[in-house]
């Protein structure tokens, strides 16, 4: 059997294997090397949570600590990408997006289009997202839908160690800018990951559970919460299909529609705020293209339209959990029983 | 003297930690014989049938349908001779009191496959059993050593049995040089050398059968006997459309149709089996290896290798599922070999009818 490693180790391994294969790949970000240049491993943290640990010594000169200026180092990475390098820049928390949005929104995402296809920008921006770490409103957001809104970006949100490695290698080899979103609470998750190099293609959702009664569409950490709900519901005789989108841009519309056409019922689960989100986007898609298959209204389970609270009790309430998903599923099933 | 025996949850493959009881195929009070099919079990990787490891009277069905139990948990009580209900109760109680599931310690339980540089490339193989003339199990196109998970432990009861991952497959190195049958046969020979095995029984499935036949052609003195399961190389045709669609398939939906053709019972193709095959196909180098090998094996519906002339020099047993949709079972006609045709089984006959294949192959090996 394949060996088990953590989500964090899977990301580290993908970086190391691609850096070994391709000398144009380098890492830049705040504290990605870590330490102040003192000798020894102890001083090289490898990022705020140690995801890039060990790479500084393995790849001398290719793991660059940047000053605390996102506008500076993200801009430098975008420029390097246009000049034949393959930077993997790390935006420590996605909440800091505001400090480098022009570099992504108006530069990286636009070059291929505005230069008539003559320019490529093979940039990966790794970034940490998500609530649950008691890190308050400026270090806990989920802004995946913000990136997904921007044409010219690809947006990746792996849910498992296996997908984290394969999608990151795919991201590094991709010629377009890719925003690679990592949930803080997934870093310690263990899973089977091949030692060999592999890629997971973009735009291909993963059917993580097959079921006939209702479709649960989600991505990122919520995949595991949806699976927990699906397993609880299975004991009550409700058979959920769970779809992990893996990438929100490109979006695997076919798999979503195929599943809803089979089950006739949809709950979308999204850790992000509800307005203009993946939850509304997928609901609109299904309402538009699979309306005839629907036996009843679509439900969304999302965070509320508020900042992430700092209070433990309120933060726990803020994050969608299995109980909320189960309630939404039961509501859809009960509302459509006669149509079954 | 009577004996009270316990039937427990088997371990199929290295990653299995638990199984779900699907259906009991026999009832309390039935007389059962070694090898009889007793119950169906599902795991997250594969669905299979538990066969009786001993004969006796099936006296108590302990596990209930839909119950998920760890490997080694009590499924049923079998009695040889006489025993009253109280004695059976006592055995069940003692078993349940003493049973500890080997939780989360898969690494620590039992043998694991080995990997080494063999003849200049990384090979993975898995050894079970000891003694006798060793048996080497060679999987087919796009398979790996797990294709033998229902056969390997049973056959290893009587001898040393080695299942390997061919080059381009499983966890062996993926890059092929010529990408032909000779290269694969040479890799098996290199493994025999590496393990200091002068002479072995060879059993191969599908393409692996042709690898074995070709090895017997290249180095006849190294081969004690040939077990050929739905083998390539014994006739003119092969399902070329299967090969093409399998090689081209890049997602679950595209893979489902060809994978289903491998089995007579399409219900055996689980979500996890498709996912595992996709994971294999995504590994760097695999796509190229599969393209090389499919081109080496067939041109459209025609096989490129006729190895029937190799037969006759070694004892040979040919096994086929009557419903094989990849290579027709009629290829077993008129061969210079013992033949077992298994009714109702498909191309993966060693999985679908494991018990019949194991019994006949073990019997054949005992003779040679």
Interface residues (C-beta under 8 A of the other chain):
Chain A: X1 X162 X166 X192 X194 X196 X197 X198 X199 X200 X201 X204 X206 X207 X209 X210 X258
Chain B: X13 X14 X15 X106 X171 X174 X250 X251 X252 X253 X271 X275 X279 X282 X283 X284
